[in-house]
Structure formats: C-alpha cells, structure tokens
C-alpha cells in the first residue's frame, strides 16, 4: 500500500491498511479492533465508513495496531486531528504539521505555498501589480496599493512569488507573470481560499465608502430560488467570471489592479412546504 505520507484522510489510510492485510491473509475487523484495544468488533469499520470518529486517546493504540512507528505515528496523529477538526484554523494547523513531517522525510508537498499565497490580499495583488511597474522599487509598488503594505513586505512577497513560480524575474526589478497557478491538495486549497474570500469580502465592504461610484461598481439582488435554480445561477456566475478574466486578458496596456467578487449566499433556511387539510 502507499506510504502514509501520501494520505490526507485517516479513514482512507485505515481502510487501505485493512484491505491490504485482508488481501494477504486472514484478517477481520474484529481482529483489527482487538489489536487496537476496542471491545466493539466493528468500531473501526464504522470509523472507516464515516459513521464514527477516532478519539485522541485512541490514536496511539490504532497507530500501533497498524505497525506505525516514529514519524509515521506523528503523521497519523495529525491526519486524525485534521479529519476531526471543526474549524479552518485547526485544519490548517494539522495540515501544516503534516507538511512539515513530509518535508523532513523527502516527500514534496505544496500546501504551504497555497496557504501563503491566499493568506493575504497582498500576494495576488502584487503579482498583478509588479509586472505593470518594471524597474520600480518595493516602496513605489507599496505606495500604489490602496490597502497598507510596507516596502519590506513587498520585497519579501516578490521573493516568494518568484521562488514559488508565480512570477518570473526578467531583469533587475523587472517581473512577468508565469502560467503557474496555485497548486495544493484538495483538502488544503479550500481552506486557504476561504481565508482569501473573507479578506477580499472585507475589502469590498470598505470600498463602498472609500471610492466614488465612478471607480467601483457594486450591485446585487435578493431572490427566491430552488435547488435547480441555484445550480443554474452558480454555473452562470462561474461562466461570467471566466468571461471577465478573458476580457482583461485581451488587453496589454494594463495600469491598475482590480478585484471582482461574486457573492451568492442564503439569507434564510429552506422553507418546508406545509400541507393543509
């Protein structure tokens, strides 16, 4: 079976372990549970099915039952903490710890790049702005940003963007964009992107009063929907966003960085139909 460092789901790892053992000899859920110190003969099966979860105090016995040692035990612990986490903060902490363990043992992962890129508006904005200002000092780039960022931060962000492959350095303080997109695991990227949505949403709120109507465009509608209407609207907005990006890419003489947000969210719970006699 695959090394544990390639997993981001502890249930998937446990299921693969069980399947591997069973395919190589007599092995049952009862035996698996007994080895891990459970009295219930099918508890670990329920865990793997997502009908129950592994508690913190049972992580070590289960890891031992699967023959995990050293860093593998610690990685499995972080897998469980990630899988059971109820907040993005807890999930992020576990994922970054998993990445640290993986890097120490020569497994390449990129979740930290995804988190860093999305942790602040500064990364995507400066990625767009720097190529528009060839030869500009970090202080000048910082001065063009509507939200505060220091020259030192700009310098560090540019270094990260080049190192991570989001910008290419063509000369002294001359940058161009690469085709590189942020790559992260399917578990990490949604957490990172949610953080960016929150930050950009707050910036949009400030923009209502900060800029005149000629500098910003804000509109919206409140409407009733059903599941089918919701799906169609989401698809339409997604296509619109792609079209907007396409329009921007048609032009070469770019001179300003904008952000466009689409928010479509529930304002009420789902109303249950009542049948009257």
N, C-alpha and C positions, 0 to 999 in steps of 0.2 A: 504494500500500500504506500501512498505518498507520504513523505516526511511531514510531521506535524506542523512545521514552519510554513507549509504551503496552505494551511487551513485558516479560515476566518470564522468558522462556525463549529462550535464544540460538539453540537449534536451530530453534524455530518462526520466529524472525526470519529466519534464513538460508534456511529453506525458502520462506518468503513472498517473500523477495528473489529467489530463483531462479525461482519460479513467475511473479513479476511480469516479470522480464527475459525469460523464455521466451515469455510471452504477448504481448510487444511486439516480438518479432523473434527471429532465430536466436540461440539461446544453449544451451549444453550444460554438463554437469557438468565435462567435460574443459576447456572454456574457463574456467569458474569456478575450477577448481583451478590452471590455468596462471596466471591473473591473480593468484592468491594465493601463487604460488611453490611449489606442490606438484608433484612429478613423477608421483604416482599420479593417474590421470584420474578416479577416483571416490571419493577420500578424503572430500571434503566431503559427498558423498551419504551415505556411511557415518556421518558425524558427525550429519547431519540425521536419520538413521534411528535414532540412539541406539546404533549399533554401535561407535562410536569417539568420542573427545572431542578438543576443540581444546586444544592445549597453550598455556601462557602466551606462549611466544616466537612463536607463530603468530597471536596475537590481532590485533596491529597490521597484518600483511600482509592478513589476511582483511577487517578493517575497511576498509582502503584499497581493496581489490578491490571492496567494496560501495559505495564512494564516500562513506564516513562521514568527517566532519571535526569538529574541535573537541570540544565536549561529547558529540557522538554517539559518537565513538571511545571516550571515557572510559566512557560508559554501556554500550557494547557490552562493554568490558573487564570491568565489574562483572557484567554478565549472564553472561559466561563463568565468572568466579570463583564466582558463585552456583551456576550449573549444575553445576560440577565439585566444589564444596565437599563435604567428607566429614563435617563437624561442624556442629552447630547454631550454634556461635559464629562460624564462618567464613561460614555462610549469612546470619546476622543482620548481620554487618559489611557484606557486599556489598549486601544489601537496603537497609540504611540509607543507604549511599553512593548507591545508585540513587535513593532518595527525595530525597536532598539535591540531586542533579543535576536531577531532575524539578521540584522546587520552584523551583529557581533559574531554570527556564525555563517557569514558569507552568503546570505540569501538576499537578493536585491528586491526591495520593495519601494514604492514611490508615494506612499500615503502622506509622508511628512511634507513633500512638495505640494500636494494638493491642499493640505491644511494651511500651509504658509501662504500659498497664492490667494486663497479665499479668506484668510483671516482678517483682511483689511481692504478697503476700497483702494488703498494706495497702490497695490500691486497691479491690478488690471488697468487703472487709470494711468499710471506711469508707463506701463507697457505701451499704451496707445500714444502717450504724450511725447516720450523721449525721441521716437523717430521723426516727429514733426519739428524738433529743435536740434538739428545737427550742430555739434560743437558747443552746446550750451553747458554751463557749469551746473552742478546739482542745485545750487542756490537759486539760479534762474528758473529751473524746472519747478522747484518747490514754490516759488513765487507765483507761478501760473496756476497752481491748484487752488480751487475755491475753498476746500477744507484744509486745515493746517497740516503741514508735514514739514519736518526740518530738512536742511540740506544734508545732514548726516544720514538721516533715514533714506533720502533719495539715493545717496551713494550706495548704501547697503542694499536697497531694493534693486538697483540696477545690477549690482554684482550677483545677486540671487537670480534675477531673470536671465542673465547671460549663462550662469552656471547651470541652471535648470533647463536651458534650451528654449526659453520663451522669447528672448531677444538675441540677436547676433551683433557682435561688435565689428563694425566695418572700418573703424579708424579711431583716433583719439576723440572720445566723447561723441562718436557717431554710431547710431544704432539703427537696425532694421528688424522688423518682426520676422519670426520664423513661422512655419506652419504648425509648430508644436502646439498641441492642446494639453490641458492638464489631465494627467492620467493617474488614476487612483483606483483602489479596489471598489467594488460595488457596495461594500459596507462603509468605506470611509468617505467617498465622494459626496453622498447625500448629506452627511453631517456637515462637511465643510461648506457645501453650497448653501445650506440653510443659514449658516452664520453670515454668509455674504448677503443673502436676501434680507436678513434682519437689518444689517448695517445700511444697505442701499435703501431700504424702506424708510429708515430714519432720516437719511439724507433727502429723500423725496418729500417728507413732511416739512423739513426746513426750507426746501426750495419753494414751497407755496408762498411764503412771505419774503424770501430772500431775493427772488428775481421777479422782474416785471413780466406781464403776460406775453410780451414780445420775445422774451428769452426762454420761456418754458411753456410747455403745453400739458395741461392736466385735465382729464375728463373722466367720466365714469357713468355707470348706470346700475340701478338696483332692479333686479328682475327675478321672477319666479322661474324655476327650472325643474325638470325631472332628470332621471339618470341619463336618458338618451340625449336630451338637450345639453346636459353638462359635458358629455363626451364630445359632442359635435363642436361646442364652443371652445373646449380645450384644444381640439385639433385646429380650429380656425385661428386661434390666438398663436399657436405654435407656428403655423404656416406664415402668419403675419410677421412674427418675429424674424423668421428666416428671410422673408422678403425685405424687411427693414435692413438687415445686415447686408443683403445683396445690393441694395440701393447705395449704401455707404461705400461698399467696395468698388462701385463704378467710378468713384472719384479719386484722383491722385493728389490734388492740392488741398489736403486736409489741414485745418488750422485750429481745431478745438475738439475736446473730448466731451461727449455727452453720455448719459446713461438713460436707457429706456426700461421701465418696469411695467409688467403686466400683473395686476392682482385680481384674482377671481376666487372669492372665498365665501363660505356660508355665513349668513347673518342669523340664521335660526336653525332649530332642529328640524328633522323631517316630520312633516305633519302626517299622522296616521288617519287614514280615511275612516270616518265613523258611519256606521250603517244604522239608520233609524227605522224602527218598525212603522 
